[in-house]
Amino acid sequence: MRSLQTNAFRPDPRIIYQIHAEYAAGLSTAEIAAEHGLPPLVVAGFLKATSQVCGLATPYGLARHELPSDAPVQIYWLGYIAAAGRVLGQHAYSTLILAIHPADEPHIETLLHDLVIGHAAVELADSNLDGRQAYVRDRHLVEVLRQWGIAGTAAESVVPVEFIPPTCLPDFVRGYLEGSRLRPPFGGSGARTPSPRGLRSLAFVGPPVFLEHLDRLLQSACGVGPGSIDTSGPGERSRLDYPLREGMRILAWAYDRPTRTGPRAVRFVGRFGRAAKITLPPPSAQRPSPAQPTGPPGPARRG
């Protein structure tokens, strides 16, 4: 069996965004490749991903159009994947690997419904290091996730929060919390039936650069004070901590209008959510193919 390999080229997602902007302005693939010191085939791959048939838009595709009605759902899953996932392989071997709580297995079927167009299967396996893992093999989804900064290891995965539409930021944070298995409330002790009761603080775990940006975002959006970042965590992961009062403000903001939540989040929705109805698609449901692919239309080329 062929082993999974990480993608050899992982430019900053901001560079990928710039590549799309330059192409839309009329530069050729060869000119863009020369400008950034990348092989033309790599540049062509980044450009192609914007028009992939995928339920998750690229950052550039999302910015170029009016927000779709399912944007909060897309960004929820981006947060969940940023906390729990990594991507490996190329082409037909492209795979999203998620470290999940066993009770979240039905939730991964919902992910397939929301983000994968056409047929895709999920394989479950147990790892001595990472516990239960879900393998989603879908090339289109993996190529788009790479443009959001999802990489082959947790330490390398840094999603640029400035690319997330402001109205969808609560969805991203909610997804990130629910995808994390390393700290309460959805990780650690009590993770099977997490509850806001008994929390002493609220923590986010991730790369330090990402947590610094997330902290500034939460201060602005929720009116909380600066969190405390501990950089001594294992595996190049740091921890961003908020005291209980500030943590409850963040949870109230993230669960105010939850368009998508996991099965273990029912107590958080019950405490913080409004009377908005939350509907989860059945696991067997198929996402219909869109009339138009995700992403902006191809611009006119220079003569």
Buried (B, 14 or more C-beta within 10 A) or exposed (E): EEEBEBBEEBBEBEEBBBBBBBBBEEBBBEBBBEEBEBEBEBBBBBBEBBBBBBBBBBBBBBBBBEBBEBBBBBBBBBBBBBBBBBBBBBEEBBBBBBBBBEBBBEBBBBBBBBBBBEEBEBEEEEEEEBEBBBBBBBBBBBBBBBBBBBBBEBBBBBBBBEBBBEEBBBBBBBBBBBBBBBBBBBBEEBBEEBBBEEBEBBBBBBBBEBBBBBBEBBBEBBEBBEBEBBEEBEEEBBBBBBBEEBBBBBBBBBBEBBBBBBBBBBBBBEBBBEEEEEEBEEBEEEBEEEEEBBBBEEEEEEE
